[in-house]
Amino acid sequence: MNIAKIMKQAQQMQKRMGEMQEELASREVEASVAGGKVTVKANGAGDVLGIKIDPAVVDPTDVELLEDLVLSAVKQAISQGKAMSQQEMSKLTAGLGLPPGLGF
């Protein structure tokens, strides 16, 4: 077992993972609810980038509905971003032979 070789591979993997995280932060996902009345954009880093709300769902007498729609769309967008991130990271770590639970 060559420790220097293992350390070099670990450094290369760390560099690739950093590059992948930067790439994922630049990739966007979009989630819509209520037939597109509320749309949320997020990135692979889990950041919400934007929210669009159709004026048709803005009802001052039913603010709770709008809150629920926005929350649902945000959760979906973040979930999609995380799923994209996990899928890409698992591709990166696929050949490492990591024990279960240590992969992405």
RACORJO-V930459 format. One record per residue. N is the residue number from 1. PSI is psi in whole degrees, -180 to 180 (999 if undefined). D_FIRST is the distance of its C-alpha to the first C-alpha in whole Angstrom. Layout:
# RACORJO-V930459
N PSI D_FIRST
N PSI D_FIRST
This chain:
# RACORJO-V930459
1 119 0
2 107 4
3 -40 6
4 -41 9
5 -42 8
6 -42 8
7 -40 11
8 -42 13
9 -40 13
10 -41 14
11 -41 17
12 -42 18
13 -42 18
14 -41 20
15 -45 22
16 -38 23
17 -39 24
18 -43 26
19 -40 28
20 -41 28
21 -39 30
22 -42 32
23 -44 33
24 -35 34
25 -23 36
26 -11 38
27 140 39
28 149 42
29 161 43
30 137 46
31 138 48
32 146 51
33 167 54
34 45 57
35 33 58
36 7 56
37 -29 58
38 124 55
39 136 52
40 134 49
41 139 47
42 171 43
43 177 40
44 -11 36
45 -3 36
46 11 38
47 136 41
48 125 45
49 -25 46
50 155 50
51 131 52
52 133 55
53 124 58
54 130 61
55 -21 64
56 -24 65
57 4 63
58 101 64
59 109 67
60 -21 68
61 -7 69
62 60 66
63 -33 63
64 -38 61
65 -47 61
66 -43 59
67 -44 57
68 -41 56
69 -45 55
70 -46 53
71 -43 51
72 -45 50
73 -40 50
74 -46 47
75 -43 45
76 -43 45
77 -44 44
78 -41 41
79 -43 40
80 -41 40
81 -43 38
82 -41 35
83 -43 35
84 -43 35
85 -47 32
86 -40 30
87 -45 30
88 -40 29
89 -37 26
90 -32 25
91 -40 25
92 -37 23
93 5 20
94 -40 21
95 8 18
96 -20 16
97 38 16
98 146 17
99 156 19
100 138 22
101 -17 24
102 -8 21
103 -175 22
104 999 25
